[in-house]
Amino acid sequence: MNLSHGRNSKYGEVVWAHLFNGSNTDLGTDWVWMDWSDTKGSWHQCGPAVLDGSQGLRDRWTWAVNEVPGRYFHACAMWTGDNLVQRTGWHQH
């Protein structure tokens, strides 16, 4: 199980969270989402998106266009067998 984040300038400032190598034994139990904040304190959630096979048997991603310079994001996931939320650190874009 791996969790990543990234950015792409093709559509402006785009950030994403990508869950790959997720559980392929029980679709509908793995989740990926992003949190965003202007301060790294109070935050807002984008998602979650469920691993449902629509983006590959073991992959799922979610993305957002960022129109506010300096906003912070981190990628988050929860998957089968691990009831804890996993997340990256805050990344400023």
Secondary structure by P-SEA (a helix, b strand, c coil): ccccccccccccccccccccccccccccccccccccccccccccccccccccccccccccbbbbbbcccbbbbbbbbccccccbbbbcccccc
